[in-house]
Amino acid sequence: MPTPRPRPRKDGTVNWQVPFHYYDTDGTRRQSSQSFDDYAKAQWWAGLIDRVGINEALKVLDTEHDAESGTVLLVEWLTKYVNRLTGVQEDGRRKYLAYIRNDITPFFGERAPLDAVTQDTDAAWIVYLQQDKGNSPKTISNKHAFLSAALRAAVEQRPVPLLPYNPCAGMRLPRHDRAEIDIFDNDEWELFEQLLGRRWRPQAEFGLVSMARPSEVGALLVRDIDPVTGAVRISKAWKARGSRLVLGKPKSKRGIRTVNVPLETLQRLDLERPGDSLLFHTDNDTPVTAYHFYKNGWQPALRRLDVLARRDRRLLRNKALWRDANPVDLLARFEHAIRTLSGKVLTPYTLRHTGISWKLQDGVPIFVVSRDAGHESVNTTDRYYGHNDRKASESAAQVIAGRLPRIRASMLSTVA
């Protein structure tokens, strides 16, 4: 990367020059430099040369100079796009503004015009996110989708489009392979429930059978539950706003929903309290947030599981650690489950994943599961959990088996 060099002026100020070379039309290599009054600007442009090459860097600089005469700036347009979005919750709006501040401006610059984003600079920005920022393919996909949507809006701006085309359209992104979701099987869940403290077991079971997100479970009130039918109305969730949590809507439009849970689960809950009481609460009657549940309920259970897996005799004798369970009995009853659970990634979201997967495994139609889970579309359910629905595939195997000569012969002899 070229290094900005200071050049003192007669008036005592410093001019920063970025040296570069280029090839003219006859292939001759030429030396040149670009001057900047500000070191940070010089350093930014030197980095841009390194990422996109001198030709594209010069184009960006030329269009930036044109911006002084009224061209729409990239950062200004992106900010305007975010502020005029409808149907977006405040936490989502803050996330988009953070993309502009932390990922787009450092690469393109504060004064870059809207058309500084070309197919070449977009590709270089993707490399920057991956190599310089260390972003995962999923994160890159999210950030690129935001930039692409904003530039598409610029193309669709009326009465006069701000761009002739969307340079981000069709760009190839780093491949994102979602890790396979871990779920409990029957024995594993029976074991893990024993590892949870007694006060956390009803909430954990409720999270599993309702398939609700942890932030949704913590926001439920007593009046959201119908103790006669088992219907649960999910219409709110805890959202992070800076250092505090506020009530907002669920993650997706279809997140506002009613789902039925077993009456046997409701029998474990105290529903005789006033309707505006929190369904699950701390000792101080404050909400059980996802973090509170993880820290005070989930993590201790994981530590107990680790003790069982390592057969730590000193900790196995620690009575305070096993107030609600006999570790010797658990070791005898759940030897296989202890071994399989120890190899899984377990979070409170595992309850939701398990509930969705169990319903699909037991033959509940996928559109019903998708609706009850609050997914935006059936495609989401199928993409992440469809492999758990084996009924149709098992039936298909029997159908194609009838085509095999050996099996057909056996069937014919049976009929005869």
C-alpha positions in Angstrom: 0.0 0.0 0.0 1.4 3.5 -0.9 2.4 5.6 2.1 1.3 9.2 2.4 4.4 11.5 2.5 4.4 14.9 4.2 5.4 18.0 2.1 5.7 21.2 4.1 4.3 24.4 2.5 5.8 27.8 2.8 3.0 28.9 5.1 3.9 26.2 7.6 1.0 23.8 6.8 1.6 20.2 5.7 0.5 18.7 2.4 0.2 15.0 2.2 1.1 13.3 -1.1 0.2 9.8 -2.1 2.6 8.4 -4.7 1.3 6.0 -7.3 2.1 4.7 -10.8 0.0 4.0 -13.8 0.3 2.9 -17.4 -0.5 5.3 -20.2 -2.1 4.3 -23.6 1.2 3.1 -25.1 2.0 0.9 -22.0 4.6 3.2 -20.5 4.8 3.1 -16.8 4.4 6.6 -15.3 4.8 8.0 -11.8 2.4 10.5 -10.3 1.0 11.6 -6.9 -2.2 13.0 -5.4 -2.1 15.7 -2.8 -4.4 16.0 0.3 -4.7 18.5 3.0 -5.8 15.9 5.6 -3.7 12.9 6.5 -6.7 10.7 7.3 -8.0 11.4 3.8 -4.6 10.6 2.2 -4.4 7.4 4.2 -7.9 6.4 3.1 -7.2 7.0 -0.5 -3.9 5.1 -0.3 -5.8 2.1 1.2 -8.4 2.4 -1.6 -5.6 2.1 -4.2 -4.5 -1.1 -2.5 -8.0 -2.6 -2.5 -9.4 -1.6 -5.9 -6.4 -0.5 -8.0 -5.4 2.9 -9.1 -7.9 3.2 -12.0 -10.9 2.7 -9.8 -9.4 4.8 -7.0 -8.9 7.7 -9.4 -12.6 7.4 -10.6 -13.8 7.5 -7.0 -11.6 10.6 -6.4 -12.8 12.3 -9.6 -16.5 11.7 -8.8 -15.9 12.9 -5.2 -14.6 16.2 -6.6 -17.7 16.4 -8.7 -19.8 15.9 -5.5 -18.8 19.4 -4.5 -21.0 20.6 -7.3 -24.2 19.0 -6.1 -23.8 15.2 -6.7 -25.6 13.0 -4.1 -23.2 11.6 -1.6 -23.2 7.9 -0.8 -23.4 8.3 3.0 -26.1 10.9 2.8 -28.2 8.7 0.5 -27.8 5.6 2.7 -28.7 7.6 5.8 -31.8 9.0 4.1 -32.8 5.5 2.9 -32.6 4.2 6.4 -34.6 7.0 7.9 -37.4 6.7 5.5 -37.8 2.9 5.8 -41.2 1.9 7.0 -42.1 -1.3 8.9 -38.6 -1.4 10.5 -38.2 -1.5 14.3 -35.7 0.8 15.9 -33.2 -1.9 16.7 -33.1 -2.7 13.0 -32.7 0.9 12.0 -29.8 1.3 14.4 -28.2 -1.8 12.9 -28.3 -0.3 9.4 -26.9 3.0 10.6 -24.1 1.1 12.2 -23.4 -0.6 8.8 -23.0 2.9 7.3 -20.8 4.2 10.1 -18.6 1.2 10.7 -18.4 -0.7 7.4 -19.2 1.6 4.4 -17.8 5.0 5.4 -14.3 3.7 6.4 -14.0 2.0 3.0 -15.6 4.5 0.5 -15.0 7.7 2.5 -17.3 10.4 3.9 -17.4 12.4 0.7 -17.7 9.6 -1.8 -20.6 10.2 -4.3 -23.3 7.7 -4.8 -21.8 6.4 -8.0 -18.5 5.6 -6.3 -20.0 2.1 -5.8 -19.2 0.2 -8.9 -19.0 -3.5 -9.6 -15.3 -3.4 -9.0 -15.5 -1.3 -5.8 -18.3 -3.5 -4.5 -16.3 -6.6 -5.0 -13.3 -5.0 -3.2 -15.6 -3.9 -0.4 -16.7 -7.6 0.1 -13.0 -8.6 0.3 -12.5 -5.8 2.8 -15.3 -7.1 5.0 -13.9 -10.6 4.9 -10.2 -10.0 5.2 -9.8 -6.7 7.0 -13.0 -6.8 9.2 -13.0 -10.6 9.7 -16.7 -10.8 9.0 -18.4 -14.2 8.5 -20.1 -15.0 5.2 -23.5 -14.6 6.9 -22.6 -11.1 8.2 -21.2 -10.1 4.8 -24.4 -11.3 3.2 -26.5 -9.1 5.6 -24.4 -6.0 5.0 -24.3 -6.4 1.3 -28.0 -7.0 1.1 -28.5 -3.6 2.9 -26.2 -1.8 0.5 -27.8 -3.5 -2.5 -31.3 -2.6 -1.3 -30.3 1.1 -0.8 -28.8 1.4 -4.3 -31.8 -0.4 -5.8 -33.9 2.3 -4.2 -31.7 4.9 -5.8 -32.3 3.3 -9.2 -36.1 3.4 -8.5 -36.0 7.0 -7.3 -38.6 9.1 -9.1 -39.1 11.4 -10.9 -35.4 11.2 -11.7 -33.4 8.0 -10.9 -30.2 8.7 -9.0 -28.3 5.7 -10.6 -28.8 4.0 -14.0 -28.4 0.5 -12.5 -27.7 -1.3 -9.2 -24.0 -2.3 -9.2 -24.5 -4.7 -6.3 -27.0 -6.8 -8.2 -25.8 -10.4 -9.0 -22.6 -10.0 -7.0 -21.1 -13.3 -5.9 -20.8 -13.5 -2.2 -18.7 -15.8 0.1 -20.5 -19.1 0.5 -22.4 -19.4 3.8 -23.1 -22.9 5.0 -25.3 -22.8 8.1 -24.1 -25.1 10.8 -26.5 -28.0 11.4 -28.9 -27.3 14.4 -28.4 -29.4 17.5 -31.6 -30.6 19.2 -32.5 -32.8 22.2 -33.7 -36.4 21.7 -36.1 -37.8 24.2 -33.5 -39.2 26.7 -31.3 -36.1 26.3 -34.2 -33.8 27.2 -35.2 -35.9 30.2 -31.6 -35.7 31.4 -31.2 -32.0 30.8 -34.4 -31.2 32.6 -33.0 -32.9 35.6 -29.9 -30.8 35.4 -31.9 -27.6 35.4 -32.7 -26.1 38.8 -36.3 -26.9 39.8 -37.5 -23.3 39.4 -36.3 -23.2 35.7 -37.9 -26.5 34.6 -41.4 -25.2 33.8 -40.0 -22.2 31.8 -37.7 -24.5 29.8 -40.5 -27.0 29.0 -42.7 -24.1 28.0 -40.0 -22.8 25.7 -39.8 -26.2 24.1 -43.5 -27.0 23.5 -44.4 -23.4 22.5 -41.4 -23.0 20.1 -41.2 -19.4 21.3 -38.0 -17.4 21.1 -36.4 -16.7 24.6 -37.1 -13.0 24.2 -40.8 -13.8 23.5 -41.1 -16.1 26.5 -39.8 -13.5 28.8 -42.3 -10.9 27.6 -45.5 -13.0 28.2 -48.1 -12.0 30.7 -50.5 -14.3 32.6 -53.4 -13.0 30.5 -51.7 -14.1 27.3 -52.4 -17.8 28.3 -55.8 -19.5 28.0 -55.7 -22.2 30.7 -58.8 -23.9 29.2 -57.6 -24.3 25.6 -53.8 -24.0 26.0 -53.7 -21.1 23.5 -50.8 -18.7 24.0 -50.9 -15.3 22.4 -47.4 -14.1 21.4 -47.4 -10.4 20.4 -44.3 -8.9 22.0 -40.6 -9.5 22.7 -37.8 -7.9 24.5 -35.5 -5.8 22.3 -32.1 -4.3 23.1 -31.9 -0.5 23.0 -28.4 0.5 23.9 -27.7 -0.8 27.4 -31.4 -1.4 28.2 -34.2 -3.6 27.1 -37.6 -2.4 25.8 -40.7 -4.2 24.7 -41.2 -4.4 21.0 -42.8 -6.6 18.4 -41.5 -10.2 17.6 -38.8 -10.7 15.0 -41.0 -11.1 11.9 -44.4 -10.0 10.7 -45.7 -13.5 11.3 -44.2 -13.4 14.7 -47.5 -12.1 16.2 -49.3 -15.4 16.5 -51.3 -17.8 18.7 -49.9 -21.2 19.4 -51.4 -24.0 21.5 -49.3 -25.8 24.1 -50.1 -28.9 26.1 -52.4 -28.4 29.1 -50.0 -30.6 31.0 -47.3 -27.9 30.6 -49.7 -25.2 31.8 -50.4 -27.2 35.0 -46.8 -26.5 36.0 -47.4 -22.7 35.8 -49.0 -20.4 38.3 -51.9 -18.9 36.3 -54.0 -17.8 39.3 -52.2 -14.4 39.5 -53.5 -11.1 38.0 -53.6 -11.0 34.3 -51.0 -8.2 34.0 -48.4 -10.2 36.0 -45.4 -11.5 34.2 -45.7 -15.2 33.4 -42.1 -15.8 34.3 -40.4 -13.4 36.7 -37.4 -13.1 38.9 -37.5 -13.1 42.8 -37.9 -9.3 42.5 -40.8 -9.6 40.0 -38.7 -8.3 37.2 -38.8 -9.9 33.7 -36.7 -13.1 33.1 -34.7 -11.9 30.2 -32.9 -14.2 27.8 -29.6 -13.3 29.5 -31.0 -13.9 33.0 -32.4 -17.3 32.0 -29.1 -18.3 30.4 -26.9 -17.1 33.3 -29.0 -18.4 36.2 -30.7 -21.4 34.7 -28.9 -22.7 31.6 -25.2 -22.2 32.5 -25.5 -24.1 35.9 -27.1 -27.0 34.0 -24.3 -27.0 31.5 -21.7 -27.1 34.3 -23.5 -30.1 35.9 -23.5 -31.9 32.5 -19.7 -31.2 32.2 -19.2 -32.7 35.7 -21.1 -35.9 34.7 -19.2 -36.2 31.4 -15.8 -35.9 33.2 -17.0 -38.0 36.1 -15.4 -35.5 38.4 -15.6 -37.3 41.8 -14.9 -34.3 43.9 -17.7 -32.3 42.3 -20.0 -35.3 42.2 -19.8 -35.4 46.0 -20.7 -31.7 46.2 -24.3 -31.8 47.5 -24.9 -28.1 46.9 -24.4 -28.8 43.2 -27.0 -31.5 43.0 -29.9 -30.3 45.2 -32.6 -31.7 42.9 -30.9 -34.7 41.3 -28.7 -37.6 42.4 -25.6 -37.6 40.1 -24.9 -41.3 40.7 -28.5 -42.1 39.5 -28.1 -39.8 36.5 -24.8 -41.5 35.5 -26.5 -44.9 35.7 -29.7 -43.9 33.8 -28.3 -41.6 31.1 -24.9 -42.8 30.2 -25.5 -42.6 26.5 -27.3 -39.3 26.7 -24.5 -37.8 28.7 -22.0 -38.7 26.0 -24.1 -37.5 23.1 -25.2 -34.2 24.8 -21.6 -33.4 25.6 -20.8 -33.2 21.8 -23.7 -30.7 21.1 -23.8 -26.9 21.2 -26.6 -26.2 23.7 -28.2 -22.7 24.1 -31.7 -21.7 25.2 -32.5 -21.5 21.5 -32.1 -25.3 21.5 -35.5 -25.5 23.2 -37.1 -23.8 20.2 -35.2 -25.8 17.7 -36.2 -29.0 19.5 -39.9 -28.1 19.6 -40.0 -27.4 15.9 -38.0 -30.5 15.0 -40.1 -32.8 17.2 -43.3 -31.6 15.6 -42.0 -32.2 12.1 -40.6 -35.7 13.1 -44.1 -36.6 14.4 -45.8 -35.7 11.2 -47.3 -32.2 11.9 -47.7 -30.5 8.5 -44.8 -28.1 7.9 -47.1 -25.1 7.2 -48.7 -25.6 10.7 -45.2 -25.7 12.3 -44.0 -22.7 10.3 -47.1 -20.7 11.4 -46.8 -21.7 15.1 -43.0 -21.0 15.1 -43.6 -17.5 13.7 -41.4 -17.9 10.6 -41.8 -15.4 7.8 -42.4 -18.2 5.3 -42.6 -22.0 5.0 -39.4 -21.8 3.1 -37.5 -20.7 6.3 -38.9 -23.7 8.1 -38.0 -26.1 5.3 -34.5 -24.6 4.8 -33.5 -25.0 8.5 -35.6 -27.9 9.8 -37.0 -29.7 6.8 -34.5 -32.5 7.1 -36.3 -33.5 10.3 -39.6 -34.3 8.5 -38.9 -37.9 7.4 -42.5 -39.1 6.9 -42.8 -38.1 3.2 -39.4 -39.4 2.4 -40.1 -42.7 4.0 -43.4 -43.0 2.0 -41.5 -42.1 -1.1 -39.0 -44.9 -0.5 -41.8 -47.4 -0.3 -43.2 -46.1 -3.6 -40.0 -46.5 -5.5 -39.3 -49.9 -3.9 -42.3 -51.2 -5.9 -40.3 -50.6 -9.1 -37.5 -53.0 -8.1 -37.8 -56.4 -9.9 -37.0 -58.5 -6.8 -39.6 -56.7 -4.7 -42.2 -56.8 -7.5 -41.7 -60.6 -7.8 -42.2 -61.0 -4.1 -45.4 -59.0 -4.2 -46.7 -61.0 -7.1 -46.0 -64.3 -5.5 -47.8 -63.2 -2.3 -50.9 -62.2 -4.4 -50.8 -65.5 -6.2 
